[in-house]
């Protein structure tokens, strides 16, 4: 499909290189397509490390290659637009890796306690995510 733009002189200017296919960060439901250089992952994400949001019980989330999950929601019910994006986290660590990489770190929630529609942005969410796990890369 070609996009055509009219010039001020009545001639048409063509853009033959424009197409609608994404070339970076294509959405996929297959782990192998998303991370071809990773052999195995084993992560435990604690989305409630201090136990302040135990309304449904405290259960750390386990993520493996068989059961991948891209996003872990924030358990703070006042938090809007917050959580931990595991897909982006894994993409950042997957480039150029060799052998086995062990990770143990805490990451803050990126949400805020504002209005649900986003008109009023509140103070930042105080929750954090404790991430512990290993990434095994293909040789």
C-alpha positions as CSV (number, residue, x, y, z in Angstrom):
1,X,0.0,0.0,0.0
2,X,1.5,3.3,-1.1
3,X,1.0,6.6,0.7
4,X,0.6,9.6,-1.6
5,X,0.9,13.2,-0.5
6,X,-0.2,16.2,-2.6
7,X,2.5,18.9,-3.1
8,X,1.6,22.6,-3.3
9,X,2.4,22.5,-7.1
10,X,-0.2,19.9,-7.9
11,X,2.2,17.0,-8.3
12,X,2.1,14.0,-6.2
13,X,4.9,12.9,-4.0
14,X,5.2,9.1,-3.3
15,X,6.5,7.3,-0.3
16,X,7.3,3.8,-1.6
17,X,9.1,2.7,1.6
18,X,6.1,3.1,3.9
19,X,4.4,0.0,5.0
20,X,2.3,-0.9,8.0
21,X,4.3,-3.9,9.2
22,X,6.0,-3.5,12.6
23,X,9.7,-4.4,12.5
24,X,10.5,-4.1,16.2
25,X,8.7,-5.5,19.2
26,X,6.2,-7.5,17.4
27,X,3.4,-8.9,19.6
28,X,3.5,-12.6,19.9
29,X,2.1,-15.3,22.2
30,X,5.0,-17.7,21.6
31,X,8.0,-17.4,24.0
32,X,10.4,-18.8,21.4
33,X,9.6,-16.1,18.9
34,X,9.9,-13.3,21.5
35,X,13.2,-14.5,23.1
36,X,15.0,-16.8,20.7
37,X,18.3,-16.7,22.6
38,X,16.8,-17.8,26.0
39,X,16.8,-21.5,26.8
40,X,15.0,-21.4,30.2
41,X,13.8,-18.9,32.8
42,X,12.7,-19.5,36.4
43,X,11.5,-16.4,38.3
44,X,9.6,-15.7,41.5
45,X,8.1,-12.2,41.7
46,X,6.7,-11.1,45.1
47,X,4.3,-8.2,44.3
48,X,3.6,-7.7,48.0
49,X,7.0,-7.9,49.8
50,X,5.8,-6.2,53.0
51,X,2.4,-7.8,53.2
52,X,0.4,-4.6,53.2
53,X,-2.1,-5.7,50.5
54,X,-3.1,-9.2,51.8
55,X,-6.8,-9.0,50.9
56,X,-6.5,-12.2,48.8
57,X,-3.6,-13.8,50.7
58,X,0.1,-13.5,50.0
59,X,1.2,-15.6,47.0
60,X,4.4,-14.8,45.1
61,X,4.1,-15.3,41.3
62,X,6.2,-18.0,39.7
63,X,7.1,-17.5,36.0
64,X,8.8,-20.1,33.9
65,X,9.3,-20.6,30.1
66,X,6.3,-23.0,30.1
67,X,4.1,-20.4,31.9
68,X,5.3,-17.0,30.8
69,X,3.5,-13.9,32.0
70,X,4.2,-10.5,30.5
71,X,2.7,-8.2,33.2
72,X,2.3,-8.5,37.0
73,X,-0.4,-6.2,38.4
74,X,0.1,-4.1,41.5
75,X,-2.0,-5.4,44.5
76,X,-2.5,-1.8,45.9
77,X,-6.2,-1.1,45.1
78,X,-5.6,2.6,45.0
79,X,-2.8,2.3,42.4
80,X,-3.7,3.3,38.9
81,X,-1.6,2.4,35.8
82,X,0.9,0.4,38.0
83,X,2.5,-2.9,38.0
84,X,5.7,-4.7,36.8
85,X,6.3,-5.3,33.1
86,X,8.1,-8.6,33.1
87,X,8.3,-8.7,29.3
88,X,10.3,-5.5,29.1
89,X,12.4,-6.6,32.1
90,X,13.3,-9.8,30.3
91,X,14.0,-8.1,27.0
92,X,16.5,-5.7,28.8
93,X,18.4,-8.7,30.2
94,X,18.2,-11.0,27.2
95,X,20.5,-9.1,24.8
96,X,24.0,-10.5,24.5
97,X,23.7,-12.8,27.4
98,X,25.8,-16.0,27.8
99,X,25.6,-18.9,30.3
100,X,23.4,-18.4,33.3
101,X,22.4,-15.0,34.8
102,X,21.1,-14.8,38.4
103,X,19.0,-11.8,39.3
104,X,17.8,-10.7,42.7
105,X,16.5,-7.1,43.0
106,X,13.6,-4.9,44.0
107,X,11.8,-2.7,41.5
108,X,9.4,0.1,42.4
109,X,5.8,0.2,41.1
110,X,5.4,2.7,38.2
111,X,1.8,3.6,39.1
112,X,0.2,6.4,41.0
113,X,-2.7,6.8,43.4
114,X,-4.6,9.3,41.2
115,X,-8.0,9.1,39.5
116,X,-8.7,6.1,37.3
117,X,-9.2,8.2,34.2
118,X,-5.9,9.8,34.6
119,X,-7.1,13.4,34.8
120,X,-5.7,13.8,38.3
121,X,-2.3,12.2,38.9
122,X,-1.7,11.4,42.5
123,X,1.4,10.6,44.5
124,X,3.4,7.6,43.4
125,X,2.6,4.1,44.5
126,X,4.8,3.0,47.4
127,X,4.7,-0.7,46.5
128,X,7.6,-2.6,45.0
129,X,8.2,-5.9,43.3
130,X,10.9,-8.3,44.6
131,X,12.3,-10.2,41.6
132,X,14.5,-13.3,42.1
133,X,15.4,-15.8,39.4
134,X,17.7,-17.1,36.7
135,X,17.9,-16.8,33.0
136,X,19.7,-19.6,31.1
137,X,20.9,-18.6,27.6
138,X,21.3,-20.9,24.6
139,X,24.9,-21.7,23.8
